[in-house]
Amino acid sequence: MAHASPDTHISTPATTPRTWPVLLAACAGQFLVVLDVSVVNVALPSMRTGLGMSASGLQWVVNAYAIAFAGFMLLGGRAGDLYGRKRMFLVGLGLFTAASLGGGLAQEGWQLLAARAAQGLGAAVLAPATLTILTAAVPEGAARTRAIGTWAAVGAGGGAAGGLVGGVLTDALSWRWVLLINVPIGALVLLGATLWITESRAGRRHRLDLPGAVLVTAGLATLSYGIVQTEASGWGAAATLVPLLGGAALLLAFLGVEGRTAAPLMPLRLFRLRAVSAANAVMFVCGSAMFCTWFFMTLYAQNVLGYTPLGAGLALIPSSLSVVAGSKLAPRLMPRTGARNLTVLGVLVTAAGFGWQSTMRADDPYWMSILVPGILMMTGAGLATTPLASLATSGAEPGEAGLVSGLINTSRTMGGALGLAVLSTVAASRTGAVQSAENLTAGYALAFRVGGLVLLASVLIALVWLPRAAVPARRA
């Protein structure tokens, strides 16, 4: 392992009394990153009207962000390790804030999609730094577990609050403010991070694996496009097969590059660590279903139940509180249940919520159609996130902290991007050409039914592969 550079400095509570300001800045950055995955959901109908976008274009408002986020997050994690976590935090947040301004001022659909992709790139640099800054400030043990629980709760709360925040801003102002609101908040967090966060890095400077980042991002985007094409063209058409095969080829080329380059973006040897490989596999599969929850629930609330954007956001408040509660409860349960058992419990609770949601009808009351299933789905998601993050970041060397942190976030977001493409296609195929309330409901219900089966598959993977508890990190 490369030795730390002479200017390396890792903050701990023993060396600085400013642990809580650091935690605040890191969590604020994570909140913004996750918020923008879901904040646009309730604004999608207004965006479609305002910019004249197609139905498939709306899906790319979500996926342009998610794919850039997933594809470049490993690069962002490695850059933080090599060039400084604080520096990359500031660079990522600055790009994210500027792209938010561009998206809020977009006059054409392609401009909005380009801004969302740029937001995703900024988030990919920012997100790994938030967790590594936090773990550098808090030593291993119960304190770090609580800190990770807080980080996970804030991230989960950002995703869950997206519906409410987006609904309030869209109804009170316009859809543009779901993006413009990031500008003043981002500026404040930039100021706080500049003042509070101490620079830290690990390892000597190497070339970043930019070819690897481009290949994995292009492969994921092309594969997602191919999946979406199946709705209009079918599986056997050239318009579907070409991007599907092209995306698969790009991802295989990415693995080839990673096996040969001297400083790979994703060292394949990391997957020899059981905790790392298993936790990422479970997170990928879980993420492919969980990521889609807010997308379909907000569309169901507005397109079928007739809620306004604000009404849809308010309807999801109990779910928002549930995911935060689950994330905060997880660190208390982990010492008693073990990380693997808690992960399985959380995913099973989420799967139960998916099963309930899949029985939805166009005339169901609120408590049956959104309230109870939403609480189940989000409580389970909150319970599963913290143990998976702890397992995924355990056992690796300190110099690779940013890399493994980026990897678990990549797995969740990459799975989510592909899952959204698949489940949106599943829902659209069931809905058909006549988008009546009943047909839309049937499509959304099928998407939740398939998502529930995916979650049950992830439970089997967890039981067979996940270690029972996190293993101590290796030291250089």
Rosetta blueprint (number, residue, H / E / L):
1 M L
2 A L
3 H L
4 A L
5 S L
6 P L
7 D L
8 T L
9 H L
10 I L
11 S L
12 T L
13 P L
14 A L
15 T L
16 T L
17 P L
18 R L
19 T H
20 W H
21 P H
22 V H
23 L H
24 L H
25 A H
26 A H
27 C H
28 A H
29 G H
30 Q H
31 F H
32 L H
33 V H
34 V H
35 L H
36 D H
37 V H
38 S H
39 V L
40 V L
41 N H
42 V H
43 A H
44 L H
45 P H
46 S H
47 M H
48 R H
49 T H
50 G H
51 L H
52 G L
53 M L
54 S L
55 A H
56 S H
57 G H
58 L H
59 Q H
60 W H
61 V H
62 V H
63 N H
64 A H
65 Y H
66 A H
67 I H
68 A H
69 F H
70 A H
71 G H
72 F H
73 M H
74 L H
75 L H
76 G H
77 G H
78 R H
79 A H
80 G H
81 D H
82 L H
83 Y H
84 G L
85 R H
86 K H
87 R H
88 M H
89 F H
90 L H
91 V H
92 G H
93 L H
94 G H
95 L H
96 F H
97 T H
98 A H
99 A H
100 S H
101 L H
102 G H
103 G H
104 G H
105 L L
106 A L
107 Q L
108 E L
109 G H
110 W H
111 Q H
112 L H
113 L H
114 A H
115 A H
116 R H
117 A H
118 A H
119 Q H
120 G H
121 L H
122 G H
123 A H
124 A H
125 V H
126 L H
127 A H
128 P H
129 A H
130 T H
131 L H
132 T H
133 I H
134 L H
135 T H
136 A H
137 A H
138 V L
139 P L
140 E L
141 G L
142 A H
143 A H
144 R H
145 T H
146 R H
147 A H
148 I H
149 G H
150 T H
151 W H
152 A H
153 A H
154 V H
155 G H
156 A H
157 G H
158 G H
159 G H
160 A H
161 A H
162 G H
163 G H
164 L H
165 V H
166 G H
167 G H
168 V H
169 L H
170 T H
171 D H
172 A H
173 L L
174 S L
175 W L
176 R L
177 W H
178 V H
179 L H
180 L H
181 I L
182 N H
183 V H
184 P H
185 I H
186 G H
187 A H
188 L H
189 V H
190 L H
191 L H
192 G H
193 A H
194 T H
195 L H
196 W H
197 I L
198 T L
199 E L
200 S L
201 R L
202 A L
203 G L
204 R L
205 R L
206 H L
207 R L
208 L L
209 D L
210 L H
211 P H
212 G H
213 A H
214 V H
215 L H
216 V H
217 T H
218 A H
219 G H
220 L H
221 A H
222 T H
223 L H
224 S H
225 Y H
226 G H
227 I H
228 V H
229 Q H
230 T H
231 E H
232 A H
233 S H
234 G L
235 W L
236 G L
237 A L
238 A H
239 A H
240 T H
241 L H
242 V H
243 P H
244 L H
245 L H
246 G H
247 G H
248 A H
249 A H
250 L H
251 L H
252 L H
253 A H
254 F H
255 L H
256 G H
257 V H
258 E H
259 G H
260 R H
261 T L
262 A L
263 A L
264 P L
265 L L
266 M L
267 P L
268 L H
269 R H
270 L H
271 F H
272 R H
273 L L
274 R H
275 A H
276 V H
277 S H
278 A H
279 A H
280 N H
281 A H
282 V H
283 M H
284 F H
285 V H
286 C H
287 G H
288 S H
289 A H
290 M H
291 F L
292 C L
293 T H
294 W H
295 F H
296 F H
297 M H
298 T H
299 L H
300 Y H
301 A H
302 Q H
303 N H
304 V H
305 L L
306 G L
307 Y L
308 T L
309 P H
310 L H
311 G H
312 A H
313 G H
314 L H
315 A H
316 L L
317 I H
318 P H
319 S H
320 S H
321 L H
322 S H
323 V H
324 V H
325 A H
326 G H
327 S H
328 K H
329 L H
330 A H
331 P H
332 R H
333 L H
334 M H
335 P H
336 R H
337 T H
338 G L
339 A H
340 R H
341 N H
342 L H
343 T H
344 V H
345 L H
346 G H
347 V H
348 L H
349 V H
350 T H
351 A H
352 A H
353 G H
354 F H
355 G H
356 W H
357 Q H
358 S L
359 T L
360 M L
361 R L
362 A L
363 D L
364 D L
365 P L
366 Y H
367 W H
368 M H
369 S H
370 I H
371 L H
372 V H
373 P H
374 G H
375 I H
376 L H
377 M H
378 M H
379 T H
380 G H
381 A H
382 G H
383 L H
384 A H
385 T H
386 T H
387 P H
388 L H
389 A H
390 S H
391 L H
392 A H
393 T L
394 S L
395 G L
396 A L
397 E L
398 P H
399 G H
400 E H
401 A H
402 G H
403 L H
404 V H
405 S H
406 G H
407 L H
408 I H
409 N H
410 T H
411 S H
412 R H
413 T H
414 M H
415 G H
416 G H
417 A H
418 L H
419 G H
420 L H
421 A H
422 V H
423 L H
424 S H
425 T H
426 V H
427 A H
428 A H
429 S H
430 R H
431 T H
432 G L
433 A L
434 V L
435 Q L
436 S L
437 A H
438 E H
439 N H
440 L H
441 T H
442 A H
443 G H
444 Y H
445 A H
446 L H
447 A H
448 F H
449 R H
450 V H
451 G H
452 G H
453 L H
454 V H
455 L H
456 L H
457 A H
458 S H
459 V H
460 L H
461 I H
462 A H
463 L H
464 V H
465 W H
466 L L
467 P L
468 R L
469 A L
470 A L
471 V L
472 P L
473 A L
474 R L
475 R L
476 A L
